[in-house]
Protein backbone atom coordinates (compact mmCIF):
# COMPACT_ATOMS: atom_id res chain seq x y z
CA UNK A 1 0.00 0.00 0.00
CA UNK A 2 1.45 3.41 -0.97
CA UNK A 3 0.82 6.57 0.99
CA UNK A 4 0.39 9.93 -0.66
CA UNK A 5 2.80 12.65 0.39
CA UNK A 6 1.60 16.19 0.84
CA UNK A 7 3.39 19.45 1.51
CA UNK A 8 2.58 23.04 2.30
CA UNK A 9 4.48 25.89 0.62
CA UNK A 10 5.61 28.64 2.96
CA UNK A 11 7.10 31.82 1.55
CA UNK A 12 10.21 32.94 3.47
CA UNK A 13 12.34 36.02 3.27
CA UNK A 14 16.00 36.36 4.15
CA UNK A 15 17.25 39.73 5.27
CA UNK A 16 20.98 40.23 4.91
CA UNK A 17 22.68 43.05 6.75
CA UNK A 18 26.11 44.19 5.63
CA UNK A 19 28.26 46.92 7.09
CA UNK A 20 30.98 49.20 5.83
CA UNK A 21 32.77 52.17 7.34
CA UNK A 22 33.52 55.26 5.25
CA UNK A 23 35.53 58.35 6.15
CA UNK A 24 33.70 61.48 5.03
CA UNK A 25 36.12 64.36 4.41
CA UNK A 26 35.28 67.57 6.26
CA UNK A 27 34.81 69.96 3.33
CA UNK A 28 32.53 72.88 2.55
CA UNK A 29 30.13 70.32 1.03
CA UNK A 30 29.24 68.95 4.48
CA UNK A 31 29.06 72.29 6.32
CA UNK A 32 25.89 74.20 7.15
CA UNK A 33 24.87 76.78 4.54
CA UNK A 34 24.44 79.59 7.08
CA UNK A 35 26.97 80.53 9.77
CA UNK A 36 26.07 80.59 13.45
CA UNK A 37 25.53 83.93 15.22
CA UNK A 38 29.26 84.10 16.00
CA UNK A 39 30.11 83.63 12.31
CA UNK A 40 31.36 80.04 12.62
CA UNK A 41 30.14 77.19 10.42
CA UNK A 42 29.13 73.81 11.78
CA UNK A 43 28.97 70.38 10.24
CA UNK A 44 25.57 69.48 8.79
CA UNK A 45 24.63 65.95 9.93
CA UNK A 46 22.20 65.41 7.05
CA UNK A 47 24.86 66.36 4.47
CA UNK A 48 27.40 64.08 6.18
CA UNK A 49 25.03 61.11 6.00
CA UNK A 50 24.16 61.87 2.35
CA UNK A 51 27.88 61.96 1.48
CA UNK A 52 28.47 58.73 3.44
CA UNK A 53 25.68 56.96 1.53
CA UNK A 54 27.16 58.08 -1.81
CA UNK A 55 30.56 56.81 -0.72
CA UNK A 56 29.07 53.52 0.47
CA UNK A 57 27.35 52.96 -2.87
CA UNK A 58 30.76 53.18 -4.55
CA UNK A 59 32.59 51.11 -1.93
CA UNK A 60 33.41 47.45 -2.33
CA UNK A 61 34.37 47.04 1.32
CA UNK A 62 31.10 45.63 2.63
CA UNK A 63 31.24 42.82 5.20
CA UNK A 64 28.44 40.45 6.17
CA UNK A 65 27.09 41.38 9.57
CA UNK A 66 24.01 39.18 9.92
CA UNK A 67 21.37 37.12 8.15
CA UNK A 68 17.86 36.62 9.41
CA UNK A 69 15.28 34.23 7.93
CA UNK A 70 11.62 34.70 8.74
CA UNK A 71 8.18 33.97 7.35
CA UNK A 72 7.31 36.48 4.63
CA UNK A 73 4.37 38.67 5.73
CA UNK A 74 2.61 38.12 2.39
CA UNK A 75 2.00 34.50 1.54
CA UNK A 76 1.34 33.61 -2.09
CA UNK A 77 1.64 30.57 -4.27
CA UNK A 78 5.10 29.96 -5.74
CA UNK A 79 5.71 31.06 -9.32
CA UNK A 80 5.42 28.16 -11.75
CA UNK A 81 8.06 27.92 -14.47
Secondary structure, DSSP 8 states (H G I E B T S, - for coil): -----------EEEEEEEE--------GGGB-SS--TTS---B-HHHHHHHHHHHHHH----EEEEEEEEE-SS-------
